Structure formats: C-alpha cells, structure tokens
Amino acid sequence: MPSFEPVRAIQRGLSVLRAVSEHGPVTVSDIVALCAVPQPTAVRMLETLLSEGYIYRQPGKATYKVTGRALALSRGFDSRSRLLELAAPVVDQMHVKIGWPSNLAVFDRDAMVIVYSNRASLGLSVPGRMGARLPMLATGVGLVTLAYMPEGERQPALQQAKAGGAHWDAAPRLAAGLPDRLERIRRDGHAFADEEYLRTIYQSRIWAVAVPILDGNGQVQAALSSLVLRIAGERKRLLGMILPNLTAAALRISELMDRERL
C-alpha cells in the first residue's frame, strides 16, 4: 500500500504556515495548540519553513512571522507579484547604465521586504536575499516609504515596526527628529541608509540610496535602492550619475503599473 506520510507532511506544513500567517507572531507552543501537532513536529515544521524562507524568527525572541515569500503564495500578493514582473527588467536595464546592483522592496506590516535583488548575480558579496526583512528607520527603502506614506498609515506602521522586534526601529536615536527627516526626504526625493546600520551590517563597505515608486495618485507602492561600494570613489560624484538613473527607473516602473490599471 502507498504511504500517505508525504501527503500528511505537506498538509501539516501548510497548516503551520497558515497559522503563522493568520496568528503571527507565534511561538512553538502556539503552533502546537493551533495545529494540534506534537511539539517535535511543530519544531520540525517551523525549522523547515524557516530554512525555505517562508517564515523568520523575530530577533531576540522565540516568535515567528511570515516573510514576503510566504505572502507571494496568497492572492493578496498578486499585485506585488505583478509589480515584480514589471520592475525586474527595468531594474536590470538600469544596472547596465550604472553598474551597481539594486534592491526592490515593499512594505509588509512592520518591515520592508526585498522582493527583487540583483546583487548576488552581479557578484556583490554583501548580506541580503529576496524575502529578507529590513528595518524601516535604518534603511533608505524604509525611510523613503515612510516619507511618502499618508500620515494615517505612517503612525500605525511606525508602531508596528517598533513592536516588531528589530532594535533599529526601536532606537531613540533614529526616532529623534523623524518628521523633519521625512520632510527633507520628500523635498529631496530620495533617502540614504543610516551610517551606523551600514557599519553594523556591512562593515561600512557600502552606502545605499533609495527612491520611491509611486502610483498615479502619488501613493507609494514600493522603493528602489542602489548599493555602492565605498572604495569606488566620492559619493557625491557617483550619486550624480546613479540618482538620475534610479529616479528614471522608478518612474518607468510607475508608468508600467499605471498602464496595467487602464
């Protein structure tokens, strides 16, 4: 007789993923109760989903939440999936012009999620992968997204980010003077990643600049960033070449998205 164990394993895995998505952040004990599975099974399923990039463990906590990759499995992520299809070719064409890799990120409840990155294929050996969650207050993509959010959405987003577990979003230093910083970002049209964050995560090997991707109504849909090695030269000079291309790529993506809605 055929074994049904693989089917049961898939069913349990989907049940655990659904529980994390609908009730997250959750603990192992929560999964045991929600999915009616033994604790060893819950741990094994969570570890599998973690290794596959569908969930992540909150820093310093024993709780789990879903990543953007998990959201891509749901109908609610269809618009973002289409954004990725439209944006990826534009982002790669931009690389030909500027020679530096980029991240495309979207806001997901309490963090920015990388939905496309060409850094690995371009040989830039720095941390980061698709599905990775980035803090709001320390990254260019997070700051530029906050800057262009409606006020009624910005405050709940900041509260969720602060409660989400990333210490960067709870840092008083980064929260201080935030309204003025966001106003300056709206005026300039771009944002830079925090220097202390870059020093901690990338050992100050890079700097990063981000611009918003807006729809026809001026609503922020995503953020596009470029990552540049510091040893490449003076930032002001490189920015003069990179920023116009980055802005043009964001505008092109916006135009493609708006065309889809017609």
C-alpha positions as CSV (number, residue, x, y, z in Angstrom):
1,M,0.0,0.0,0.0
2,P,1.3,3.5,-0.8
3,S,2.4,5.6,2.1
4,F,0.5,8.8,3.0
5,E,3.3,10.2,5.1
6,P,4.5,12.7,2.4
7,V,0.9,14.0,2.0
8,R,0.5,14.3,5.7
9,A,3.8,16.2,6.0
10,I,2.7,18.7,3.3
11,Q,-0.7,19.1,4.9
12,R,0.9,19.8,8.3
13,G,3.4,22.2,6.7
14,L,0.7,24.2,5.1
15,S,-1.3,24.2,8.3
16,V,1.7,25.6,10.2
17,L,2.4,28.2,7.6
18,R,-1.3,29.3,7.6
19,A,-1.2,29.5,11.4
20,V,1.9,31.7,11.4
21,S,0.4,33.9,8.7
22,E,-3.0,34.3,10.4
23,H,-1.9,34.5,14.0
24,G,1.7,35.6,13.9
25,P,3.8,36.3,15.7
26,V,3.5,32.8,17.2
27,T,5.6,30.6,19.4
28,V,6.2,26.8,19.1
29,S,3.6,26.4,21.9
30,D,1.1,28.4,19.8
31,I,1.6,26.1,16.8
32,V,1.1,23.0,19.0
33,A,-2.2,24.4,20.1
34,L,-3.4,25.9,16.8
35,C,-2.4,23.0,14.6
36,A,-2.9,20.1,17.1
37,V,0.5,18.6,16.4
38,P,3.1,17.3,18.8
39,Q,5.9,19.8,19.8
40,P,8.7,17.9,17.9
41,T,6.5,18.1,14.8
42,A,5.9,21.8,15.3
43,V,9.6,22.5,15.8
44,R,10.5,20.5,12.7
45,M,7.9,22.2,10.5
46,L,8.9,25.6,11.7
47,E,12.6,24.9,11.0
48,T,11.7,23.7,7.5
49,L,9.7,26.8,6.7
50,L,12.5,28.9,8.2
51,S,15.1,27.3,6.0
52,E,13.0,27.7,2.9
53,G,12.5,31.4,3.6
54,Y,8.7,31.4,4.3
55,I,9.0,32.5,7.9
56,Y,11.5,34.2,10.1
57,R,12.3,34.3,13.8
58,Q,12.0,37.7,15.4
59,P,15.4,38.9,16.7
60,G,15.8,38.2,20.4
61,K,12.5,36.4,20.6
62,A,11.1,32.9,20.3
63,T,8.3,34.0,18.0
64,Y,7.8,33.5,14.2
65,K,6.3,35.6,11.4
66,V,5.9,35.1,7.7
67,T,8.1,36.7,5.1
68,G,7.3,38.3,1.8
69,R,7.9,35.0,0.1
70,A,5.1,33.4,2.0
71,L,2.8,36.3,1.1
72,A,3.6,35.6,-2.6
73,L,1.7,32.3,-2.2
74,S,-1.6,34.2,-1.5
75,R,-4.0,36.0,-3.7
76,G,-3.4,39.1,-1.7
77,F,0.1,39.3,-3.0
78,D,-0.9,39.2,-6.7
79,S,-0.4,42.9,-7.2
80,R,3.1,42.7,-5.8
81,S,3.9,39.7,-7.9
82,R,2.9,41.7,-11.0
83,L,5.0,44.6,-9.7
84,L,7.9,42.2,-9.6
85,E,7.3,41.1,-13.2
86,L,7.1,44.7,-14.4
87,A,10.0,46.0,-12.4
88,A,12.7,43.3,-12.7
89,P,13.6,44.0,-16.3
90,V,13.7,47.8,-15.7
91,V,16.0,47.3,-12.6
92,D,18.3,45.0,-14.6
93,Q,18.4,47.5,-17.5
94,M,19.3,50.2,-15.0
95,H,22.3,48.1,-13.9
96,V,23.7,48.3,-17.4
97,K,23.8,52.0,-17.1
98,I,25.0,52.5,-13.6
99,G,27.0,49.3,-12.9
100,W,25.7,48.8,-9.4
101,P,23.1,46.3,-8.0
102,S,19.7,47.2,-6.6
103,N,17.0,46.1,-4.3
104,L,13.3,46.4,-4.9
105,A,11.4,46.4,-1.6
106,V,7.8,46.6,-0.5
107,F,6.3,47.5,2.9
108,D,4.9,44.5,4.8
109,R,3.2,45.4,8.1
110,D,6.3,46.2,10.2
111,A,9.3,46.0,7.8
112,M,10.4,46.3,4.2
113,V,10.7,43.0,2.3
114,I,13.1,42.6,-0.6
115,V,11.1,41.2,-3.5
116,Y,13.8,41.5,-6.1
117,S,17.6,41.9,-5.9
118,N,20.3,41.5,-8.5
119,R,23.2,41.9,-6.1
120,A,24.1,38.2,-6.0
121,S,24.1,37.8,-9.7
122,L,26.3,40.8,-10.0
123,G,28.9,39.5,-7.6
124,L,28.4,41.9,-4.8
125,S,29.3,39.9,-1.7
126,V,27.2,41.5,0.9
127,P,24.4,40.1,3.1
128,G,20.8,40.1,1.8
129,R,18.5,38.0,-0.1
130,M,15.0,38.0,-1.6
131,G,12.5,37.7,1.2
132,A,14.8,39.4,3.7
133,R,13.1,41.9,6.0
134,L,14.7,45.3,6.5
135,P,14.1,47.8,9.3
136,M,12.1,50.9,8.5
137,L,14.1,53.6,10.2
138,A,17.6,52.5,9.3
139,T,17.3,51.8,5.6
140,G,16.8,54.0,2.6
141,V,13.9,51.9,1.3
142,G,12.2,52.1,4.7
143,L,12.7,55.8,5.2
144,V,11.6,56.8,1.7
145,T,8.5,54.6,2.1
146,L,7.6,56.2,5.4
147,A,8.2,59.7,3.9
148,Y,5.6,59.1,1.1
149,M,3.0,57.2,3.3
150,P,-0.2,59.1,4.2
151,E,0.0,60.3,7.8
152,G,-2.8,58.0,8.8
153,E,-0.8,55.0,7.7
154,R,2.6,56.2,8.8
155,Q,1.9,56.2,12.5
156,P,0.5,52.7,12.7
157,A,3.4,51.5,10.5
158,L,5.9,53.0,12.9
159,Q,4.2,51.5,15.9
160,Q,4.2,48.0,14.3
161,A,7.8,48.4,13.3
162,K,8.8,49.4,16.8
163,A,6.9,46.4,18.2
164,G,8.2,44.0,15.5
165,G,11.4,43.1,17.2
166,A,14.1,44.9,15.1
167,H,16.1,47.0,17.6
168,W,16.8,49.6,14.8
169,D,13.1,50.6,14.7
170,A,13.0,51.0,18.5
171,A,16.2,53.1,18.7
172,P,15.6,56.5,20.1
173,R,18.4,57.9,18.0
174,L,16.6,57.0,14.8
175,A,13.2,58.2,16.0
176,A,14.5,61.6,17.1
177,G,13.6,64.3,14.6
178,L,11.9,61.8,12.3
179,P,9.2,64.3,11.0
180,D,11.9,66.7,9.9
181,R,14.0,63.9,8.3
182,L,10.9,62.7,6.4
183,E,10.1,66.2,5.2
184,R,13.7,66.5,3.9
185,I,13.4,63.2,2.1
186,R,10.1,64.3,0.4
187,R,11.8,67.5,-0.7
188,D,14.9,65.7,-2.0
189,G,13.1,62.7,-3.4
190,H,15.5,60.2,-2.1
191,A,16.9,58.7,1.2
192,F,20.1,57.3,2.4
193,A,20.6,54.3,4.7
194,D,21.7,55.1,8.3
195,E,25.5,55.1,8.6
196,E,25.5,53.1,11.9
197,Y,23.3,50.5,10.3
198,L,25.7,50.2,7.4
199,R,28.6,49.9,9.7
200,T,27.0,47.1,11.7
201,I,25.5,45.1,8.8
202,Y,28.0,45.8,6.1
203,Q,31.1,46.9,8.0
204,S,30.7,50.2,6.1
205,R,31.7,48.6,2.8
206,I,28.8,50.2,1.0
207,W,26.4,53.1,1.0
208,A,22.9,53.0,-0.3
209,V,20.3,55.4,-1.7
210,A,16.6,54.8,-2.3
211,V,13.8,56.4,-4.2
212,P,10.0,55.8,-4.0
213,I,7.9,54.1,-6.6
214,L,4.6,56.0,-6.7
215,D,1.3,55.2,-8.5
216,G,-0.6,57.8,-10.5
217,N,-2.3,59.1,-7.3
218,G,1.0,59.7,-5.6
219,Q,0.7,56.6,-3.3
220,V,3.9,54.8,-2.5
221,Q,3.9,51.2,-3.8
222,A,7.5,50.2,-3.4
223,A,11.0,51.5,-3.0
224,L,14.1,51.0,-5.2
225,S,17.6,51.3,-3.9
226,S,21.1,51.1,-5.3
227,L,24.1,49.8,-3.3
228,V,27.5,51.2,-4.0
229,L,31.0,50.2,-2.7
230,R,32.7,53.0,-0.9
231,I,36.0,52.2,-2.5
232,A,34.5,53.1,-5.9
233,G,35.0,56.8,-5.3
234,E,33.5,60.0,-3.9
235,R,29.8,59.6,-3.1
236,K,28.8,63.0,-4.4
237,R,30.2,62.2,-7.8
238,L,28.7,58.7,-8.0
239,L,25.4,60.0,-6.8
240,G,25.3,62.4,-9.6
241,M,25.4,59.5,-12.1
242,I,23.3,57.0,-10.1
243,L,20.4,59.1,-8.8
244,P,19.0,60.3,-12.1
245,N,19.0,56.7,-13.4
246,L,17.5,55.4,-10.2
247,T,14.7,58.0,-10.4
248,A,14.1,57.3,-14.1
249,A,13.8,53.6,-13.4
250,A,11.3,54.2,-10.5
251,L,9.3,56.5,-12.8
252,R,9.3,53.9,-15.6
253,I,8.0,51.2,-13.2
254,S,5.3,53.6,-12.0
255,E,4.3,54.2,-15.7
256,L,4.1,50.4,-16.4
257,M,2.0,49.9,-13.2
258,D,-0.4,52.7,-14.2
259,R,-0.7,51.3,-17.7
260,E,-1.8,48.0,-16.2
261,R,-4.7,49.7,-14.5
262,L,-6.1,51.3,-17.6
